[in-house]
Amino acid sequence: MAIIGTIEIELATPRYLTSLKRLTQNPLQRICLGVQDLERGGEPVEEFAVNEEIIRRIFNETIGAAWNQHTLAQKGVPLPANCFPYPVFRVNYSPSLTNIATGVFQAMDPVVANLKDRLVYVVAQSADLKSTFFRSKNR
């Protein structure tokens, strides 16, 4: 049975939810990437030897740098003035935990695949809520 390791990344990211038209009380605090190490032939290996340091660095230099200590808000949505604790960073969707997990999966899947690993799931987590996006069985 193949082992899936979890890479946890801490964030401080308030979210402006489009449907609520306000800042949520549950900022994004953690992204967890579930990664499976693959052999050259694409089959899972029995021990966890994933490229954790490289994946973490790439995440932190891209998504993490853009999101950490920034307020996520959907592109094109008018925002109230001067009510955010951090500068605003615009994303292509309302930043619900479900949409964040999906967006991170879509962004990180090709990166992880290039390292000969498989991204299995992404969890977007606040203090008391979380949402998980799983790889489809067809991929």
N, CA, C and O of each residue as an XYZ file, in Angstrom:
556
protein
N       0.836     -1.185      0.000
C       0.000      0.000      0.000
C       0.877      1.242      0.000
O       1.839      1.327      0.763
N       0.554      2.184     -0.834
C       1.351      3.404     -0.960
C       1.083      4.344      0.212
O      -0.027      4.395      0.741
N       2.099      5.072      0.603
C       1.996      6.019      1.709
C       1.763      7.413      1.150
O       2.408      7.826      0.186
N       0.832      8.133      1.769
C       0.570      9.519      1.415
C       1.041     10.376      2.584
O       0.577     10.212      3.712
N       1.957     11.281      2.307
C       2.451     12.189      3.331
C       1.747     13.528      3.232
O       1.273     13.916      2.164
N       1.682     14.225      4.340
C       1.023     15.528      4.380
C       2.056     16.620      4.610
O       2.875     16.541      5.526
N       2.002     17.632      3.768
C       2.850     18.816      3.912
C       1.939     19.943      4.397
O       1.044     20.376      3.672
N       2.168     20.415      5.618
C       1.347     21.474      6.200
C       2.049     22.817      6.059
O       3.244     22.947      6.325
N       1.277     23.809      5.632
C       1.816     25.156      5.450
C       0.902     26.134      6.182
O      -0.295     26.209      5.906
N       1.478     26.873      7.111
C       0.720     27.834      7.920
C       0.598     29.169      7.184
O       1.546     29.634      6.551
N      -0.585     29.771      7.281
C      -0.855     31.060      6.655
C      -1.656     31.937      7.615
O      -2.276     31.438      8.554
N      -1.638     33.228      7.373
C      -2.514     34.185      8.058
C      -3.212     34.967      6.958
O      -2.711     35.993      6.498
N      -4.390     34.469      6.535
C      -5.022     34.992      5.335
C      -6.512     35.226      5.539
O      -7.299     34.287      5.417
N      -6.921     36.461      5.847
C      -8.350     36.774      5.912
C      -8.994     36.596      4.540
O      -8.324     36.663      3.509
N     -10.324     36.366      4.546
C     -11.040     36.116      3.297
C     -12.294     36.974      3.237
O     -13.071     37.015      4.191
N     -12.491     37.665      2.105
C     -13.711     38.425      1.863
C     -14.609     37.551      0.998
O     -14.324     37.322     -0.177
N     -15.706     37.061      1.597
C     -16.590     36.146      0.875
C     -17.603     36.926      0.051
O     -18.344     37.757      0.576
N     -17.622     36.649     -1.232
C     -18.467     37.371     -2.183
C     -19.946     37.238     -1.814
O     -20.672     38.233     -1.833
N     -20.401     36.042     -1.482
C     -21.818     35.820     -1.196
C     -22.269     36.540      0.081
O     -23.420     36.964      0.177
N     -21.381     36.675      1.045
C     -21.727     37.340      2.303
C     -21.487     38.849      2.253
O     -22.018     39.603      3.069
N     -20.687     39.270      1.292
C     -20.293     40.676      1.153
C     -19.645     41.214      2.433
O     -19.902     42.333      2.876
N     -18.795     40.361      2.997
C     -18.068     40.770      4.201
C     -16.860     39.865      4.433
O     -16.713     38.802      3.829
N     -16.018     40.333      5.323
C     -14.855     39.559      5.745
C     -15.345     38.419      6.631
O     -16.119     38.650      7.560
N     -14.908     37.203      6.359
C     -15.311     36.071      7.179
C     -14.614     36.129      8.537
O     -13.539     36.714      8.676
N     -15.236     35.523      9.517
C     -14.642     35.436     10.853
C     -13.647     34.287     10.954
O     -13.030     34.089     12.001
N     -13.488     33.529      9.870
C     -12.616     32.355      9.856
C     -11.536     32.489      8.791
O     -11.691     31.944      7.698
N     -10.452     33.195      9.076
C      -9.393     33.326      8.072
C      -8.728     31.981      7.758
O      -8.730     31.062      8.577
N      -8.172     31.895      6.574
C      -7.401     30.722      6.177
C      -6.141     30.668      7.037
O      -5.375     31.630      7.095
N      -5.936     29.530      7.704
C      -4.774     29.389      8.583
C      -3.795     28.312      8.138
O      -2.628     28.330      8.530
N      -4.268     27.368      7.314
C      -3.386     26.261      6.956
C      -3.824     25.658      5.629
O      -5.014     25.528      5.338
N      -2.826     25.295      4.838
C      -3.023     24.474      3.644
C      -2.262     23.180      3.888
O      -1.096     23.201      4.282
N      -2.926     22.056      3.652
C      -2.277     20.745      3.754
C      -2.296     20.095      2.377
O      -3.345     19.973      1.745
N      -1.134     19.689      1.932
C      -1.001     19.008      0.641
C      -0.736     17.530      0.908
O       0.260     17.180      1.541
N      -1.620     16.670      0.428
C      -1.421     15.226      0.553
C      -0.683     14.734     -0.678
O      -1.219     14.786     -1.785
N       0.544     14.256     -0.496
C       1.411     13.916     -1.625
C       1.867     12.471     -1.526
O       2.240     11.982     -0.460
N       1.826     11.802     -2.678
C       2.260     10.420     -2.786
C       3.502     10.368     -3.668
O       3.535     10.953     -4.751
N       4.517      9.663     -3.192
C       5.746      9.492     -3.963
C       5.514      8.426     -5.023
O       4.926      7.383     -4.740
N       5.972      8.685     -6.240
C       5.826      7.717     -7.325
C       7.185      7.260     -7.810
O       8.145      8.031     -7.829
N       7.255      6.006     -8.200
C       8.458      5.505     -8.859
C       8.458      6.009    -10.291
O       7.472      6.595    -10.738
N       9.513      5.799    -10.993
C       9.612      6.273    -12.378
C       8.492      5.745    -13.270
O       8.060      6.440    -14.190
N       8.025      4.552    -13.020
C       6.961      3.977    -13.826
C       5.574      4.469    -13.445
O       4.591      4.047    -14.053
N       5.468      5.345    -12.459
C       4.183      5.885    -12.064
C       3.475      5.096    -10.985
O       2.352      5.434    -10.613
N       4.108      4.048    -10.472
C       3.493      3.254     -9.409
C       3.908      3.804     -8.048
O       5.040      4.256     -7.881
N       2.996      3.767     -7.071
C       3.338      4.248     -5.733
C       4.443      3.415     -5.093
O       4.556      2.216     -5.344
N       5.240      4.055     -4.276
C       6.280      3.350     -3.525
C       5.785      3.115     -2.103
O       4.790      3.708     -1.686
N       6.463      2.264     -1.368
C       6.024      1.850     -0.042
C       6.496      2.765      1.084
O       6.022      2.624      2.211
N       7.394      3.680      0.826
C       7.881      4.569      1.876
C       7.709      6.012      1.428
O       7.667      6.308      0.233
N       7.611      6.893      2.397
C       7.376      8.305      2.095
C       8.711      8.995      1.857
O       9.466      9.251      2.795
N       8.993      9.292      0.592
C      10.247      9.952      0.222
C       9.951     11.097     -0.734
O      10.733     11.380     -1.642
N       8.822     11.749     -0.522
C       8.371     12.814     -1.403
C       9.324     14.014     -1.324
O      10.069     14.167     -0.356
N       9.289     14.833     -2.324
C      10.131     16.028     -2.396
C       9.534     17.159     -1.551
O       9.230     18.234     -2.068
N       9.371     16.910     -0.255
C       8.671     17.847      0.631
C       9.298     19.242      0.645
O       8.593     20.242      0.513
N      10.595     19.307      0.802
C      11.262     20.621      0.886
C      11.063     21.423     -0.393
O      10.818     22.628     -0.338
N      11.164     20.772     -1.530
C      11.005     21.468     -2.814
C       9.556     21.928     -2.992
O       9.309     23.063     -3.400
N       8.603     21.050     -2.688
C       7.183     21.404     -2.823
C       6.838     22.565     -1.896
O       6.172     23.513     -2.312
N       7.284     22.500     -0.649
C       7.029     23.581      0.321
C       7.633     24.908     -0.180
O       6.989     25.955     -0.106
N       8.859     24.852     -0.682
C       9.519     26.070     -1.175
C       8.759     26.670     -2.350
O       8.541     27.881     -2.398
N       8.357     25.829     -3.295
C       7.619     26.323     -4.460
C       6.291     26.937     -4.021
O       5.921     28.012     -4.494
N       5.572     26.265     -3.124
C       4.313     26.827     -2.622
C       4.560     28.178     -1.959
O       3.871     29.155     -2.251
N       5.547     28.227     -1.063
C       5.812     29.465     -0.320
C       6.257     30.608     -1.226
O       5.937     31.766     -0.954
N       6.990     30.306     -2.297
C       7.464     31.350     -3.204
C       6.385     31.821     -4.183
O       6.536     32.873     -4.804
N       5.315     31.063     -4.326
C       4.260     31.427     -5.282
C       2.981     31.778     -4.533
O       2.745     32.946     -4.224
N       2.165     30.792     -4.241
C       0.892     31.020     -3.567
C       1.109     31.622     -2.184
O       0.466     32.610     -1.829
N       1.988     31.047     -1.424
C       2.229     31.529     -0.057
C       2.654     32.986     -0.009
O       2.162     33.749      0.822
N       3.557     33.377     -0.887
C       4.026     34.772     -0.910
C       2.896     35.727     -1.273
O       2.824     36.838     -0.747
N       2.016     35.297     -2.168
C       0.906     36.149     -2.595
C      -0.206     36.212     -1.553
O      -0.857     37.246     -1.406
N      -0.427     35.123     -0.831
C      -1.571     35.031      0.069
C      -1.269     35.335      1.519
O      -2.097     35.950      2.192
N      -0.115     34.930      2.028
C       0.158     35.099      3.452
C       0.165     36.576      3.816
O       0.822     37.385      3.162
N      -0.563     36.913      4.850
C      -0.721     38.291      5.319
C      -1.275     39.208      4.234
O      -0.890     40.371      4.111
N      -2.191     38.643      3.455
C      -2.998     39.391      2.490
C      -4.445     38.950      2.673
O      -4.703     37.839      3.136
N      -5.377     39.803      2.315
C      -6.795     39.460      2.359
C      -7.217     38.986      0.981
O      -7.058     39.712      0.000
N      -7.756     37.767      0.896
C      -8.214     37.239     -0.389
C      -9.595     37.787     -0.710
O     -10.479     37.816      0.146
N      -9.769     38.218     -1.949
C     -11.068     38.688     -2.436
C     -11.176     38.345     -3.907
O     -10.169     38.267     -4.610
N     -12.399     38.141     -4.372
C     -12.628     37.777     -5.769
C     -12.394     38.960     -6.683
O     -12.768     40.091     -6.372
N     -11.760     38.679     -7.836
C     -11.531     39.708     -8.849
C     -12.862     40.290     -9.300
O     -13.843     39.566     -9.472
N     -12.886     41.604     -9.489
C     -14.063     42.279    -10.017
C     -15.151     42.587     -9.001
O     -16.135     43.246     -9.337
N     -14.998     42.130     -7.782
C     -16.001     42.392     -6.746
C     -15.649     43.692     -6.031
O     -14.537     43.832     -5.522
N     -16.589     44.654     -5.985
C     -16.305     45.906     -5.270
C     -16.131     45.634     -3.771
O     -16.880     44.855     -3.182
N     -15.154     46.270     -3.178
C     -14.858     46.067     -1.761
C     -15.060     47.362     -0.984
O     -14.831     48.448     -1.516
N     -15.488     47.253      0.276
C     -15.564     48.449      1.103
C     -14.164     49.004      1.351
O     -13.188     48.254      1.372
N     -14.071     50.293      1.534
C     -12.758     50.931      1.713
C     -12.247     50.745      3.140
O     -13.011     50.771      4.105
N     -10.955     50.560      3.241
C     -10.229     50.604      4.516
C     -10.773     49.696      5.613
O     -10.836     50.109      6.771
N     -11.157     48.495      5.282
C     -11.680     47.612      6.335
C     -10.911     46.301      6.447
O     -11.365     45.375      7.118
N      -9.765     46.213      5.805
C      -9.044     44.952      5.779
C      -7.749     45.042      6.577
O      -7.058     46.060      6.540
N      -7.422     43.963      7.303
C      -6.207     43.986      8.125
C      -4.918     43.911      7.316
O      -3.862     44.325      7.793
N      -4.998     43.386      6.097
C      -3.835     43.241      5.230
C      -4.179     43.753      3.835
O      -5.354     43.949      3.525
N      -3.174     43.971      2.991
C      -3.457     44.344      1.599
C      -4.286     43.250      0.918
O      -4.206     42.077      1.283
N      -5.072     43.649     -0.062
C      -5.950     42.719     -0.769
C      -5.197     42.020     -1.900
O      -4.446     42.651     -2.644
N      -5.408     40.711     -2.017
C      -4.927     39.938     -3.152
C      -6.151     39.341     -3.820
O      -6.949     38.674     -3.162
N      -6.314     39.570     -5.122
C      -7.488     39.121     -5.866
C      -7.272     37.728     -6.454
O      -6.217     37.426     -7.011
N      -8.307     36.884     -6.314
C      -8.313     35.548     -6.900
C      -9.500     35.442     -7.855
O     -10.377     36.306     -7.851
N      -9.533     34.394     -8.668
C     -10.565     34.242     -9.704
C     -11.889     33.687     -9.180
O     -12.778     33.387     -9.977
N     -12.041     33.546     -7.885
C     -13.219     32.917     -7.295
C     -13.479     33.526     -5.925
O     -12.599     34.157     -5.340
N     -14.699     33.332     -5.416
C     -14.971     33.724     -4.038
C     -14.120     32.826     -3.142
O     -14.177     31.605     -3.285
N     -13.336     33.391     -2.227
C     -12.372     32.587     -1.475
C     -12.976     31.774     -0.320
O     -12.563     31.908      0.832
N     -13.953     30.938     -0.652
C     -14.449     29.965      0.329
C     -13.364     28.906      0.506
O     -12.489     28.764     -0.348
N     -13.418     28.176      1.593
C     -12.422     27.121      1.803
C     -12.498     26.065      0.704
O     -11.471     25.527      0.290
N     -13.703     25.766      0.231
C     -13.870     24.799     -0.857
C     -13.188     25.286     -2.130
O     -12.463     24.532     -2.779
N     -13.421     26.549     -2.486
C     -12.802     27.094     -3.701
C     -11.289     27.218     -3.558
O     -10.554     27.018     -4.525
N     -10.826     27.544     -2.369
C      -9.375     27.638     -2.139
C      -8.726     26.267     -2.300
O      -7.700     26.146     -2.969
N      -9.312     25.230     -1.695
C      -8.746     23.876     -1.817
C      -8.685     23.452     -3.279
O      -7.694     22.872     -3.723
N      -9.753     23.745     -4.030
C      -9.783     23.405     -5.455
C      -8.726     24.183     -6.226
O      -7.998     23.608     -7.036
N      -8.636     25.488     -5.980
C      -7.670     26.336     -6.681
C      -6.229     25.947     -6.396
O      -5.400     25.928     -7.307
N      -5.920     25.637     -5.141
C      -4.562     25.215     -4.790
C      -4.246     23.881     -5.459
O      -3.136     23.686     -5.955
N      -5.210     22.961     -5.477
C      -4.976     21.680     -6.147
C      -4.644     21.910     -7.619
O      -3.670     21.358     -8.132
N      -5.442     22.716     -8.290
C      -5.221     22.967     -9.719
C      -3.873     23.643     -9.972
O      -3.228     23.367    -10.983
N      -3.445     24.516     -9.078
C      -2.167     25.210     -9.253
C      -0.973     24.304     -8.935
O       0.046     24.357     -9.625
N      -1.095     23.482     -7.902
C       0.047     22.690     -7.442
C       0.161     21.314     -8.098
O       1.241     20.724     -8.081
N      -0.911     20.793     -8.670
C      -0.867     19.453     -9.271
C       0.222     19.324    -10.336
O       0.994     18.366    -10.283
N       0.320     20.248    -11.305
C       1.388     20.093    -12.299
C       2.787     20.253    -11.710
O       3.736     19.633    -12.190
N       2.920     21.075    -10.682
C       4.222     21.265    -10.025
C       4.659     19.965     -9.373
O       5.798     19.528     -9.540
N       3.751     19.351     -8.631
C       4.060     18.094     -7.948
C       4.325     16.984     -8.964
O       5.231     16.173     -8.774
N       3.541     16.946    -10.035
C       3.736     15.924    -11.078
C       5.108     16.058    -11.737
O       5.730     15.050    -12.075
N       5.581     17.274    -11.922
C       6.910     17.482    -12.513
C       8.024     16.937    -11.627
O       9.121     16.649    -12.105
N       7.738     16.799    -10.338
C       8.717     16.240     -9.401
C       8.579     14.722     -9.269
O       9.206     14.110     -8.405
N       7.752     14.118    -10.132
C       7.502     12.673    -10.142
C       6.781     12.210     -8.882
O       6.966     11.079     -8.432
N       5.953     13.095     -8.314
C       5.096     12.756     -7.190
C       3.654     12.951     -7.635
O       3.411     13.443     -8.738
N       2.690     12.572     -6.790
C       1.270     12.725     -7.116
C       0.580     13.497     -5.992
O       0.631     13.100     -4.828
N      -0.062     14.600     -6.358
C      -0.883     15.339     -5.399
C      -2.210     14.604     -5.278
O      -2.925     14.442     -6.266
N      -2.540     14.161     -4.070
C      -3.733     13.349     -3.850
C      -4.886     14.197     -3.324
O      -6.037     13.994     -3.711
N      -4.583     15.137     -2.450
C      -5.618     16.015     -1.896
C      -5.015     17.327     -1.421
O      -3.807     17.440     -1.213
N      -5.889     18.315     -1.254
C      -5.526     19.594     -0.642
C      -6.605     19.925      0.379
O      -7.797     19.837      0.083
N      -6.184     20.308      1.584
C      -7.094     20.757      2.627
C      -6.852     22.237      2.855
O      -5.713     22.666      3.042
N      -7.934     23.027      2.837
C      -7.884     24.441      3.220
C      -8.570     24.526      4.578
O      -9.692     24.048      4.745
N      -7.889     25.141      5.552
C      -8.359     25.062      6.924
C      -8.337     26.418      7.609
O      -7.385     27.186      7.470
N      -9.413     26.704      8.358
C      -9.438     27.845      9.265
C      -9.378     27.272     10.676
O      -9.109     26.083     10.847
N      -9.623     28.097     11.685
C      -9.533     27.603     13.063
C     -10.526     26.479     13.340
O     -10.189     25.524     14.040
N     -11.743     26.573     12.804
C     -12.742     25.564     13.129
C     -13.462     24.972     11.916
O     -14.427     24.224     12.075
N     -13.003     25.298     10.711
C     -13.605     24.763      9.493
C     -12.511     24.248      8.566
O     -11.368     24.703      8.621
N     -12.878     23.289      7.712
C     -11.930     22.853      6.688
C     -12.691     22.289      5.507
O     -13.836     21.852      5.630
N     -12.027     22.308      4.355
C     -12.576     21.724      3.142
C     -11.444     20.993      2.436
O     -10.308     21.466      2.397
N     -11.771     19.840      1.881
C     -10.768     19.014      1.210
C     -11.163     18.789     -0.237
O     -12.310     18.461     -0.538
N     -10.201     18.968     -1.126
C     -10.384     18.632     -2.537
C      -9.546     17.401     -2.811
O      -8.336     17.411     -2.586
N     -10.181     16.328     -3.301
C      -9.486     15.076     -3.619
C      -9.279     14.926     -5.119
O     -10.098     15.372     -5.923
N      -8.187     14.300     -5.474
C      -7.934     13.944     -6.876
C      -9.051     13.029     -7.353
O      -9.490     12.136     -6.628
N      -9.500     13.258     -8.566
C     -10.524     12.375     -9.137
C      -9.868     11.031     -9.455
O      -8.669     10.966     -9.728
N     -10.643      9.988     -9.418
C     -10.104      8.640     -9.671
C      -9.661      8.461    -11.104
O      -8.930      7.520    -11.414
N     -10.094      9.354    -11.990
C      -9.730      9.264    -13.415
C      -8.391      9.912    -13.715
O      -7.935      9.849    -14.856
N      -7.743     10.530    -12.739
C      -6.498     11.258    -12.994
C      -5.333     10.561    -12.361
O      -4.200     11.028    -12.469
